[in-house]
Amino acid sequence: MGDVRDLRSAPSVRRAERQTPSFQDEMVLRAEPRAPRAVRHWVMRTIAGLGVTGAANQVVELLTAELVSNAVVHGPEGGEIRVQLRVAGSSVRVEVQDTGHGSPTVRHPELTAPSGRGLALVEALSGSWGTRPDESGTSVWFEVDADA
């Protein structure tokens, strides 16, 4: 007879045992070059503390930095950036709002272009994403399923 293995360490069992609580928080900061790094670290640490680790954590970190970088580059200089983080079950949602009134669109720059790929990454790596203008600015959001 073969060996008996303890399957409680299998990834599917660990996911089922993980009870990620519902969580919501936000961070408000000025649109300046250090903003993406500060937000990226805040989001990464927060979701890791809630049990979102591995590739899902890295994807959320990357996409958050892209959206905040876009807010710094395309929003009003020194304007306010509001980042909302929501975790419910295995779903992580990040929404970044700036006080600009631009219309974010996915671009497909030349291979040698130094920038312009941020929303294409969001589109490719998130489960869903979108934009919405409102009276106080523009919001861009994405959702990632940590169990996917």
TISE-497155 format. One record per residue (C-alpha): z, x, y. Coordinates in steps of 0.02 Angstrom, whole numbers, plus 32768, in hexadecimal, padded with zeros to 4 digits. Last residue first. Layout:
N
ZXY ...
END
This chain:
148
7E1C7E81865D 7EDA7E748658 7EF67EA9870D 7E7C7E24874A 7E3F7E6087F4 7E297DF3888E 7DD67E1F8931 7DE87DF289E8 7D917E0E8A8E 7DD47DBE8B2B 7D877DBB8BD8 7DDA7D9A8C7F 7E5C7D2A8CD2 7DF57C8B8CE0 7DB77C978C2D 7D2F7CF08BCC 7D327CEF8B10 7CFD7D708A92 7CF47D7189D6 7D277DBE8932 7D2C7D9A8879 7D527DF987D9 7D4E7E9A8839 7CF37F3A8809 7C3D7F1C8838 7C537EB388D5 7CDF7F208918 7C767FBB88F4 7BE17F6E894F 7C597F4389DC 7C847FFA89F3 7BD8804989DC 7BA380648A90 7BC7811C8AA7 7B7E81CD8AA2 7ACC81948A7E 7A75820689FF 7A5D8180897C 7A14810A89FD 7A84807A8A2D 7A9B7FD789CE 7AFF7F698A42 7B777EDC8A1C 7B9B7E778AB7 7C307E678B2C 7C127DF38BC1 7C6D7E378C58 7CEF7DDC8CBE 7D6D7E668CD2 7E287E468CCB 7E3A7E898C1B 7E6C7E328B7A 7E7D7E818ACF 7E9E7E138A37 7ED97E598991 7EE87DEE88F6 7F2F7E29884F 7F237DB287BC 7F827DD9871B 800B7D5A873B 800A7D3B87F5 80017DD28867 7FDE7DBD8920 7FC57E4689A1 7F9B7E1E8A56 7F5E7EA78AC9 7F5C7E878B85 7F007F028BF4 7F217F018CAF 7EAD7F508D2B 7EB380078D5E 7DF6800E8D66 7DAF7F618D48 7D717F468C97 7CDE7F9F8C44 7D2780498C19 7DDF801B8C04 7DBA7F758BAD 7D3B7FCC8B3C 7DBD804E8B0E 7E377FC28AE6 7DB87F718A73 7D8B80138A1A 7E4280488A06 7E6A7F9F89B6 7DD67FB28941 7E0F805D8905 7EC6802C88EB 7E997F898894 7E247FE9881F 7EA9806D87FD 7F2E7FEB87D4 7EB67F91875F 7E8980358709 7F3C805D86DA 7FCE7FF9871E 7FFB7F4A8757 80B17F38871E 80FE7EF187BE 81397F9C87F6 80887FDB87DD 804F7F4D8850 80C17F8888DC 80A0804288C8 7FE2802E88CF 7FE87FB0895D 8057801D89CB 7FF580BB89A1 7F4E806C89CE 7F97801F8A6D 7FD280C78AAF 7F3281208A7D 7EC2809E8ACC 7F27809D8B6E 7F2281598B93 7E7F814E8BF5 7EBC80C68C6D 7EB180098C70 7F677FE08C92 7FDB7F9B8C0D 80157EFB8BBA 804D7EF78B05 805C7E5B8A9D 80BB7E1C8A07 80A57DA38978 80E67DA888C6 80DD7D38882F 81377D8E87A1 80DB7DF98723 81227DCD867A 80E77E5A860C 81017E278558 804F7DE78547 80097E858596 80727EF38522 80357E8E848E 7F7E7EA484BD 7F987F5F84DB 7FE17F7D842D 80937FC08436 80DD7F2C83DA 80687F53834A 80EA7FAF82E3 80877FF58253 80A87FE1819A 8051806B8139 7FD9803E80AF 800080008000 
END
